[in-house]
């Protein structure tokens, strides 16, 4: 490649505010490995090193899920992340869990950042005007590069109402063609880079429908793509999660067109040097709470992770804790993807905040057997819908006290073959008391007599671990494809 014509794009996605190194899950044949990786200061080193060598040829872009997910972030409503992100030298980002603090706080943070949060598909409900900047144009090596943002479209559909107060979200599929057309014709852009938090299946379909995308940086679904996928002329990458990986895409440009490219999914290993400025800022963010967060709450006999779609050991621990606190045999929680693994051994308070950073109240709701059946049919369809645009949220809803047998290939509403509740066939006419976490686990359209029990999810975890040493939370066949 000719350095005078090359552009390098770095992608970070779904870091979930994992500022420091941490354990990460890796496949190794039939075994799982847990290795120490990550750290924003190491990511910053890679970006800055390349920028020093090629000042006019580097884009650093972030696909969102960045300022929420660990205690230093949530305890400051995302503000502790701002100086760190500014020092890393990002050019633009988009958003998803960034909305967890509410639109007003996200707007405040966007004004503190040295780069824009982009989202061409997020609108004010009253004015119908864009809530975020739709795009950014950068001049690089004689090229005009347009960076367009697509925020997560599920914020106003599956997440608590406070996340999207006064806002509405679209997929962006109908807005993009005209935006790209205007950018190319009126603003004379040479390259179009889309930073998206829709999810990998959705992004593939966007690339099928929308012409004119040169590079699509995908987020949300935590895919570790060792090779790019090309759809039409769009080069698509996604780079894992938790800041454990960084995507690098080197483009050779001729006459405003990508003629070749090279890609690397970089594992952020401990042999990558730390950037001193960013490491100092990271420590400033984590030090005020580091001693308290290091406190040991209990132990686990098996690794805790969320790397499986149908059921996970991490969520089984959470379900055990909240159901024990509430005194029910059945419990639900969301199928979250975030949460770096916890190997066998000690579980710290920091781990508990990583598992459930929203720390919602624990509640009980009365559900009929029919509602349990319908709720799980809906969850399965949101995960496995044949049309990617109908896939909403993360993994299958997590459950305790149920054994669900389903056909993945069946159409919507017809997947579940059988459900057993507490060892007995589910009675659709019976009412069951079910534990969940307020705003997390049982949508408002289901059930009645919702009541909080007076403790939060993290307190429930602390109590459970104090009396269960070590905690046993293995996979138990909660949701089984047949």
C-alpha positions as CSV (number, residue, x, y, z in Angstrom):
1,X,0.0,0.0,0.0
2,X,1.1,3.6,-0.7
3,X,1.3,5.6,2.6
4,X,0.3,8.7,0.7
5,X,-3.0,7.1,-0.3
6,X,-3.7,4.9,2.7
7,X,-6.3,5.5,5.4
8,X,-6.4,3.6,8.6
9,X,-9.6,3.1,10.6
10,X,-9.6,1.9,14.2
11,X,-12.8,0.6,15.6
12,X,-13.8,0.1,19.3
13,X,-17.3,-1.2,20.0
14,X,-19.2,-2.3,23.1
15,X,-16.4,-1.6,25.6
16,X,-19.0,-1.1,28.3
17,X,-16.7,1.2,30.3
18,X,-14.1,-1.6,31.0
19,X,-11.3,1.0,31.6
20,X,-8.7,-1.4,33.0
21,X,-7.4,-4.9,32.1
22,X,-9.8,-7.7,33.0
23,X,-10.4,-11.4,32.3
24,X,-11.9,-12.3,28.9
25,X,-13.4,-15.5,27.5
26,X,-11.6,-17.2,24.6
27,X,-12.4,-20.3,22.7
28,X,-9.6,-23.0,22.5
29,X,-10.9,-26.0,20.8
30,X,-13.5,-27.6,23.0
31,X,-12.2,-25.7,26.1
32,X,-12.7,-22.2,27.4
33,X,-9.8,-20.0,28.3
34,X,-9.8,-16.9,30.5
35,X,-7.0,-14.5,29.8
36,X,-6.2,-11.0,31.1
37,X,-6.6,-8.5,28.3
38,X,-7.9,-5.0,27.7
39,X,-7.3,-1.5,29.0
40,X,-8.1,1.8,27.5
41,X,-4.5,3.0,27.9
42,X,-3.3,0.2,25.6
43,X,-6.0,1.0,23.0
44,X,-4.9,4.6,23.2
45,X,-1.2,3.6,22.6
46,X,-2.1,1.8,19.4
47,X,-4.2,4.7,18.1
48,X,-1.6,7.4,19.0
49,X,1.3,5.3,17.7
50,X,-0.3,5.1,14.2
51,X,-1.3,8.8,14.3
52,X,2.3,9.9,15.0
53,X,3.4,7.9,12.0
54,X,0.6,9.1,9.8
55,X,-1.0,12.3,11.2
56,X,-3.5,12.9,8.4
57,X,-4.4,9.3,7.7
58,X,-6.1,7.9,10.8
59,X,-9.7,7.7,11.9
60,X,-10.6,6.4,15.4
61,X,-14.3,5.6,15.7
62,X,-16.4,4.1,18.5
63,X,-19.7,2.3,17.9
64,X,-21.1,2.9,21.4
65,X,-21.9,1.1,24.6
66,X,-18.9,3.0,26.0
67,X,-19.9,5.2,28.9
68,X,-22.0,2.7,30.9
69,X,-21.3,-0.7,32.4
70,X,-18.8,-0.5,35.3
71,X,-19.0,1.3,38.6
72,X,-16.7,4.2,37.8
73,X,-18.9,5.0,34.9
74,X,-22.4,4.6,36.4
75,X,-21.5,6.2,39.7
76,X,-20.7,9.4,37.8
77,X,-23.5,9.1,35.2
78,X,-20.9,8.6,32.5
79,X,-18.9,11.8,33.2
80,X,-15.7,10.1,34.5
81,X,-15.3,8.7,31.0
82,X,-15.2,12.1,29.2
83,X,-11.5,13.1,29.9
84,X,-10.4,9.5,29.1
85,X,-12.2,9.4,25.7
86,X,-11.0,12.9,24.8
87,X,-7.4,11.9,25.5
88,X,-7.7,8.8,23.4
89,X,-8.3,10.9,20.3
90,X,-11.6,9.5,18.9
91,X,-13.1,11.3,15.9
92,X,-16.7,10.2,16.5
93,X,-19.0,7.7,18.2
94,X,-22.6,6.6,18.2
95,X,-24.8,5.4,21.2
96,X,-26.9,2.8,22.9
97,X,-26.4,2.4,26.7
98,X,-25.3,6.0,26.6
99,X,-29.0,6.7,26.9
100,X,-29.3,4.9,30.2
101,X,-28.6,8.2,32.0
102,X,-31.5,9.9,30.2
103,X,-31.4,12.1,27.1
104,X,-30.6,15.3,29.0
105,X,-27.5,13.7,30.6
106,X,-26.4,12.3,27.2
107,X,-26.7,15.8,25.7
108,X,-24.6,17.2,28.5
109,X,-21.9,14.6,28.0
110,X,-21.9,15.2,24.2
111,X,-21.1,18.8,24.9
112,X,-18.2,17.8,27.1
113,X,-16.6,15.6,24.5
114,X,-14.1,16.8,21.9
115,X,-15.8,14.8,19.2
116,X,-19.5,14.3,18.2
117,X,-21.9,11.5,19.2
118,X,-23.6,10.7,15.9
119,X,-27.1,9.3,15.3
120,X,-29.0,10.0,12.1
121,X,-31.9,7.8,13.3
122,X,-32.7,9.5,16.7
123,X,-35.4,12.2,16.7
124,X,-37.1,14.6,19.1
125,X,-40.7,13.5,19.3
126,X,-42.1,17.0,19.4
127,X,-40.0,18.8,16.9
128,X,-39.1,15.8,14.7
129,X,-35.6,17.2,14.5
130,X,-32.5,15.1,15.0
131,X,-31.5,14.7,18.6
132,X,-27.8,13.9,17.7
133,X,-25.6,15.2,14.9
134,X,-26.4,12.9,11.9
135,X,-22.9,12.9,10.3
136,X,-19.4,14.4,10.3
137,X,-17.2,15.2,7.3
138,X,-13.4,15.1,7.7
139,X,-10.7,16.1,5.2
140,X,-8.0,13.5,5.0
141,X,-5.2,13.3,2.4
142,X,-7.2,15.3,-0.1
143,X,-10.3,13.1,0.5
144,X,-13.6,14.1,2.0
145,X,-14.7,11.3,4.3
146,X,-18.3,11.3,5.6
147,X,-18.9,9.5,8.9
148,X,-22.6,8.7,9.6
149,X,-23.9,7.4,12.9
150,X,-26.7,4.9,13.5
151,X,-27.7,4.7,17.2
152,X,-29.3,1.6,18.6
153,X,-32.9,1.5,17.4
154,X,-34.2,-0.5,20.4
155,X,-33.7,2.3,23.0
156,X,-37.4,3.3,22.8
157,X,-38.7,-0.3,22.2
158,X,-37.2,-2.6,24.8
159,X,-35.4,-0.4,27.3
160,X,-36.8,1.6,30.3
161,X,-38.9,4.6,29.3
162,X,-36.4,7.0,31.0
163,X,-33.8,6.1,28.4
164,X,-35.8,7.6,25.6
165,X,-38.0,10.2,27.2
166,X,-39.1,12.6,24.4
167,X,-37.2,10.6,21.7
168,X,-38.0,8.2,18.9
169,X,-35.7,5.9,17.0
170,X,-35.7,4.3,13.6
171,X,-33.5,1.8,11.8
172,X,-32.2,4.5,9.5
173,X,-32.8,2.3,6.5
174,X,-35.1,4.9,4.9
175,X,-33.1,8.0,5.8
176,X,-29.7,6.7,4.7
177,X,-30.1,6.6,0.9
178,X,-31.1,10.3,0.7
179,X,-28.4,11.3,3.2
180,X,-25.7,9.5,1.4
181,X,-26.9,10.8,-1.9
182,X,-26.8,14.4,-0.7
183,X,-23.4,14.0,0.9
184,X,-21.9,12.6,-2.4
185,X,-23.6,15.1,-4.7
186,X,-23.8,18.3,-2.6
187,X,-20.8,17.9,-0.2
188,X,-18.6,16.0,-2.7
189,X,-17.6,13.3,-0.3
190,X,-15.4,10.5,-1.5
191,X,-15.9,7.9,1.1
192,X,-18.8,7.0,3.4
193,X,-18.1,5.3,6.7
194,X,-21.1,4.2,8.7
195,X,-20.7,3.6,12.5
196,X,-23.7,1.5,13.7
197,X,-25.1,0.1,16.9
198,X,-27.9,-1.9,15.2
199,X,-26.2,-5.3,15.4
200,X,-24.4,-7.4,12.9
201,X,-27.4,-9.2,11.3
202,X,-29.2,-5.8,10.9
203,X,-26.0,-4.2,9.5
204,X,-25.7,-6.8,6.9
205,X,-29.3,-6.2,5.8
206,X,-28.7,-2.4,5.8
207,X,-25.7,-2.9,3.5
208,X,-27.9,-5.1,1.2
209,X,-30.6,-2.3,0.9
210,X,-28.5,0.9,0.9
211,X,-26.0,1.7,-1.8
212,X,-23.0,4.0,-1.4
213,X,-21.6,2.7,1.9
214,X,-17.8,2.1,1.7
215,X,-17.1,0.9,5.3
216,X,-19.6,-0.2,7.9
217,X,-18.4,-0.5,11.5
218,X,-20.8,-2.7,13.3
219,X,-21.6,-2.9,17.0
220,X,-24.1,-4.2,19.6
221,X,-23.8,-8.0,19.0
222,X,-20.2,-8.5,20.3
223,X,-19.0,-10.4,17.2
224,X,-15.3,-11.0,16.9
225,X,-14.8,-10.8,13.2
226,X,-11.3,-12.0,12.2
227,X,-12.1,-11.2,8.6
228,X,-14.3,-8.5,7.1
229,X,-17.6,-9.3,5.4
230,X,-18.4,-7.5,2.2
231,X,-21.9,-6.8,1.1
232,X,-22.2,-5.0,-2.2
233,X,-19.2,-2.6,-1.9
234,X,-19.4,-2.2,1.9
235,X,-16.6,-3.6,4.0
236,X,-18.1,-4.6,7.3
237,X,-16.2,-5.3,10.6
238,X,-17.1,-5.8,14.2
239,X,-14.5,-6.0,17.0
240,X,-15.7,-8.0,20.1
241,X,-16.5,-6.2,23.3
242,X,-15.2,-5.0,26.7
243,X,-12.3,-3.2,25.1
244,X,-10.7,-6.6,24.8
245,X,-10.1,-6.1,21.1
246,X,-9.5,-3.3,18.6
247,X,-10.3,-3.5,15.0
248,X,-7.9,-2.0,12.5
249,X,-8.8,-1.6,8.8
250,X,-6.2,-0.2,6.4
251,X,-7.6,1.1,3.1
252,X,-5.8,1.8,-0.1
253,X,-7.6,4.6,-1.9
254,X,-7.4,5.5,-5.6
255,X,-9.5,8.3,-7.2
256,X,-11.8,8.3,-4.2
257,X,-12.4,4.6,-4.2
258,X,-11.3,1.7,-2.0
259,X,-9.1,-0.5,-4.2
260,X,-7.8,-2.9,-1.5
261,X,-7.8,-3.3,2.2
262,X,-6.1,-5.2,5.0
263,X,-7.8,-6.0,8.4
264,X,-6.7,-7.1,11.8
265,X,-8.7,-7.9,14.9
266,X,-6.2,-7.0,17.6
267,X,-6.4,-8.7,21.0
268,X,-5.4,-6.1,23.6
269,X,-2.8,-8.2,25.3
270,X,-0.6,-7.2,28.2
271,X,2.5,-6.9,25.9
272,X,0.9,-3.7,24.3
273,X,2.4,-0.7,26.0
274,X,0.2,1.7,28.0
275,X,-0.3,5.3,27.0
276,X,0.9,7.2,30.1
277,X,-1.6,10.1,29.8
278,X,-4.6,7.9,29.4
279,X,-3.5,5.5,32.1
280,X,-3.2,8.4,34.6
281,X,-6.8,9.5,33.7
282,X,-8.0,5.9,34.1
283,X,-6.5,5.6,37.5
284,X,-8.1,9.0,38.5
285,X,-11.5,7.5,37.5
286,X,-11.1,4.2,39.4
287,X,-9.1,5.1,42.4
288,X,-11.9,6.8,44.4
289,X,-13.8,3.5,44.6
290,X,-11.0,0.9,44.1
291,X,-10.6,-0.2,47.7
292,X,-14.3,-0.7,48.2
293,X,-14.8,-2.4,44.9
294,X,-12.0,-4.9,45.6
295,X,-13.9,-6.3,48.6
296,X,-14.5,-10.0,48.3
297,X,-18.2,-10.9,48.5
298,X,-17.9,-14.6,48.0
299,X,-16.6,-17.3,45.7
300,X,-17.7,-19.2,42.6
301,X,-17.1,-22.9,42.0
302,X,-17.4,-22.5,38.2
303,X,-16.5,-19.6,35.8
304,X,-19.2,-17.0,35.4
305,X,-19.8,-15.6,31.9
306,X,-22.5,-14.5,29.5
307,X,-21.1,-16.0,26.3
308,X,-24.0,-18.3,25.6
309,X,-27.3,-17.3,24.0
310,X,-29.8,-19.6,25.7
311,X,-28.6,-19.7,29.3
312,X,-25.5,-18.5,31.2
313,X,-23.7,-19.2,34.4
314,X,-23.5,-15.5,35.3
315,X,-27.2,-15.0,35.0
316,X,-27.9,-18.2,36.9
317,X,-26.1,-16.6,39.8
318,X,-28.1,-13.5,39.5
319,X,-31.4,-15.5,39.3
320,X,-30.5,-17.6,42.3
321,X,-29.8,-14.5,44.3
322,X,-33.0,-12.5,43.5
323,X,-35.3,-15.6,43.7
324,X,-33.8,-16.5,47.1
325,X,-34.3,-12.9,48.3
326,X,-37.9,-12.9,47.2
327,X,-38.8,-16.4,48.2
328,X,-40.1,-17.6,44.8
329,X,-39.2,-20.6,42.7
330,X,-39.4,-18.8,39.3
331,X,-37.4,-15.8,38.2
332,X,-36.6,-13.8,35.1
333,X,-33.9,-11.5,34.0
334,X,-32.8,-10.0,30.7
335,X,-30.5,-11.7,28.3
336,X,-27.7,-9.2,28.5
337,X,-24.5,-9.6,26.6
338,X,-22.2,-7.3,28.6
339,X,-20.2,-8.4,31.6
340,X,-16.6,-9.7,31.5
341,X,-16.2,-13.2,32.9
342,X,-15.4,-14.1,36.5
343,X,-13.1,-17.2,36.7
344,X,-13.3,-19.8,39.5
345,X,-12.4,-18.2,42.8
346,X,-13.2,-14.9,44.5
347,X,-16.2,-12.7,43.5
348,X,-15.6,-9.0,44.3
349,X,-18.0,-6.1,44.7
350,X,-16.6,-4.8,41.5
351,X,-17.7,-8.1,39.8
352,X,-21.2,-7.6,41.1
353,X,-21.5,-4.1,39.6
354,X,-20.1,-5.5,36.3
355,X,-22.9,-8.2,36.4
356,X,-25.8,-5.7,37.0
357,X,-24.5,-2.1,36.7
358,X,-28.1,-0.7,36.8
359,X,-28.6,-2.2,40.3
360,X,-32.5,-2.3,40.0
361,X,-34.9,-3.1,42.8
362,X,-36.0,-6.7,43.1
363,X,-39.7,-7.2,42.6
364,X,-42.4,-9.9,42.4
365,X,-45.1,-10.1,39.8
366,X,-48.1,-12.5,39.4
367,X,-48.0,-14.2,35.9
368,X,-50.4,-16.7,34.5
369,X,-48.9,-19.8,32.8
370,X,-50.2,-18.4,29.5
371,X,-48.3,-15.1,30.1
372,X,-45.1,-17.0,30.8
373,X,-45.5,-19.0,27.6
374,X,-46.2,-15.8,25.5
375,X,-43.4,-13.9,27.2
376,X,-40.9,-16.6,26.2
377,X,-42.3,-16.9,22.7
378,X,-41.7,-13.2,22.3
379,X,-38.2,-13.4,23.7
380,X,-37.3,-16.3,21.3
381,X,-38.6,-14.3,18.3
382,X,-36.7,-11.2,19.3
383,X,-33.6,-13.3,19.3
384,X,-34.1,-15.6,16.3
385,X,-36.5,-13.7,14.0
386,X,-35.9,-14.5,10.4
387,X,-36.0,-10.9,9.4
388,X,-33.0,-9.3,11.2
389,X,-34.9,-6.0,11.5
390,X,-37.3,-7.9,13.9
391,X,-34.5,-9.0,16.2
392,X,-34.6,-6.8,19.3
393,X,-32.4,-6.8,22.4
394,X,-29.7,-9.3,23.4
395,X,-29.9,-13.0,24.1
396,X,-32.9,-15.1,25.1
397,X,-34.5,-14.0,28.4
398,X,-32.9,-15.8,31.4
399,X,-35.1,-17.9,33.6
400,X,-35.0,-19.9,36.8
401,X,-37.5,-22.7,37.7
402,X,-38.5,-23.3,34.1
403,X,-37.4,-25.8,31.5
404,X,-38.3,-24.7,28.0
405,X,-38.0,-26.9,24.9
406,X,-38.3,-25.1,21.5
407,X,-37.7,-25.4,17.8
408,X,-35.5,-22.6,16.6
409,X,-36.5,-22.9,13.0
410,X,-40.2,-22.6,13.6
411,X,-42.1,-19.4,12.8
412,X,-43.0,-16.6,15.2
413,X,-45.4,-17.8,18.0
414,X,-44.8,-21.5,17.2
415,X,-41.4,-22.2,18.6
416,X,-42.1,-23.5,22.1
417,X,-42.9,-27.2,22.3
418,X,-43.2,-27.6,26.0
419,X,-42.6,-25.7,29.3
420,X,-42.1,-27.3,32.7
421,X,-42.5,-25.0,35.8
422,X,-40.7,-26.3,38.9
423,X,-40.7,-29.9,37.5
424,X,-44.4,-29.9,36.5
425,X,-45.9,-29.2,33.1
426,X,-46.8,-25.5,32.9
427,X,-50.5,-24.9,33.6
428,X,-51.5,-22.0,31.4
429,X,-54.5,-21.2,33.7
430,X,-52.5,-21.2,36.9
431,X,-51.0,-18.0,38.5
432,X,-47.3,-18.2,39.4
433,X,-45.4,-15.8,41.6
434,X,-42.3,-14.7,39.7
435,X,-39.2,-12.7,40.8
436,X,-37.8,-10.1,38.4
437,X,-35.9,-6.8,38.6
438,X,-38.0,-3.6,38.2
439,X,-37.8,-2.5,34.5
440,X,-35.6,-5.5,33.8
441,X,-37.0,-8.9,33.0
442,X,-40.8,-8.8,32.8
443,X,-42.3,-6.2,30.4
444,X,-45.2,-4.1,31.7
445,X,-47.7,-5.7,29.4
446,X,-47.4,-9.0,31.4
447,X,-48.7,-9.8,34.8
448,X,-50.3,-8.0,37.8
449,X,-49.7,-7.1,41.4
450,X,-46.1,-5.9,40.9
451,X,-44.5,-5.2,44.2
452,X,-40.9,-4.4,45.3
453,X,-39.4,-6.4,48.1
454,X,-37.2,-3.6,49.5
455,X,-33.7,-4.6,48.3
456,X,-31.7,-4.1,45.1
457,X,-30.1,-6.7,42.9
458,X,-26.6,-6.1,44.2
459,X,-27.7,-6.4,47.8
460,X,-29.5,-9.7,46.9
461,X,-26.3,-11.0,45.3
462,X,-24.3,-10.0,48.5
463,X,-26.7,-11.8,50.7
464,X,-26.8,-14.9,48.5
465,X,-23.0,-15.1,48.3
466,X,-22.7,-14.7,52.1
467,X,-24.7,-17.9,52.6
468,X,-23.6,-19.9,49.6
469,X,-19.8,-20.5,49.6
470,X,-18.9,-21.3,47.0
471,X,-21.8,-20.4,44.8
472,X,-23.2,-23.1,42.5
473,X,-24.8,-21.8,39.3
474,X,-24.1,-24.2,36.5
475,X,-26.1,-24.6,33.4
476,X,-29.3,-26.6,34.0
477,X,-31.2,-26.8,30.7
478,X,-33.4,-23.7,31.2
479,X,-33.9,-23.3,27.4
480,X,-33.2,-26.2,25.2
481,X,-33.4,-26.4,21.3
482,X,-35.0,-29.7,20.2
